[in-house]
Amino acid sequence: MSVRQGRINEEMTRELSQILREVKDPRVSKSMISVTSCEVSADLKYAKAYYSFIGKVDEKEVAAGLVSAAGFIRKMVASRLDMRQTPEIKFIHDDSIGYGAHINELLKKVAPKGETEEKK
């Protein structure tokens, strides 16, 4: 990956995070969605946006809301970023934060009580 492509990925991640707060769709707005990363193709035609969310929300419902709002989100990206071509955005659920929290809970159960008290 080139330096330019890395900068575009970071900029897309930042802008998508801000834009998702402005989406009016209740499937998207009622859940705390965070864009964890973004990968833009070398030709800048496609982008994969990895997201995670906090709370007890139906994953399929959030995904449907993001697909429904994709046109609005792409339009907002085009207006905020000065790019020759605005990429078509595909949203992909990233469960790494939830998985990390699950592993942390498992480690707390396995660790001896003396070790957890010393670390506090």
N, C-alpha and C positions, 0 to 999 in steps of 0.2 A: 504494500500500500504506500502511495506517495504521501509526502507531507501535505500537499494540497488536499488530497482526499481525506486525510485525517482531520484537517481543519474543517472541512465541509461536514464530516460526520459529527464533530463536536458542536458545530453551529446548528445543525439540524436537530440534534438532541436537545439543545437549550431552547430553541424556538418551539419545538413540538411540546415540550414541557409547559411552556407559557400558554401556547394556543389551546391545549387540552383543558386548561382552567376556564377558558372562555366559551367552550362548547356548551350549548343550551340543552342538548339531548339529555333527558333525565337518566338514561342508562349509563351515561358517561359522567355526568356531573355529580351524581350522588355517591360515587365511589372515588376514593383518593387514588387517582392514577398517576404513576410516575414513569417517565420514559427512562429506562436504564441505559440504553445505547441505541445507536442508529448506524446502519451500514449502507452507504450510498454506492451504487455500482460505478465502475470506472467511467462509463459513458454518461453518467448522471441522469439516466432515464428511470431508474428504479431505486427505491430505498426500502430497507427493512427496518422498522422501528420496533424495538423490543420494549415491552411495557410490563409493569407489575402494578398490583393494586392492594390496598389495605382494606380489610373489612370483610364481612360476610356477604359477598355479592356473587350472583351467578356469573361464572366466567363466560358462558355462552352469550348472556345478555350484554355484558360489557363489550365483547367482541362484535356483536351485531350493532351496537351503538357506534363503535369506532368505524366499522365498515360503512354505516349510514352517513357518518359525518366526514368521511374521507375527502369528499369534494370540497367541503368548506375548509377543512384543514389544509388541503393542498393549495387552495386559493390564498389562504392566510400566509402560508410559507412563501408563496410567490411574491406577495406584497412586502414581506419583511426581509427576505434574502434577495440580494442582487445576483441572480443566477440567470444564465442564458436559457436554461431549460429547467423547469420544475419537475422533480422526480415523482413518479407514481408511487405512493406510499402503501406498503403492506404492513399491517400491524401483527406482531407475533407476541403471544403471551410468554413472559419470562418468569419462571417460578423459582429462580435462584434465591431470592430473598426469603420466601416462605420455606424453602428447603433448608436454608441456613438457620432459620429460627427453629425448625424442627430438630436439626442436628444439635443445636445448642441445648434444647430441652432434654434430649437424650443424654448428652454429656453431663448435664446437671444431675440426672437420676443415677448415673453410673459412678460419678466422682464421690470419694469418701467425704463425709461431712466435715472433717477437719480441714480439708483443702479448700472447700468453698468458703468457709468462714475466714480463712487466712487471706484470701484474695480480696475480700470486701474491705 
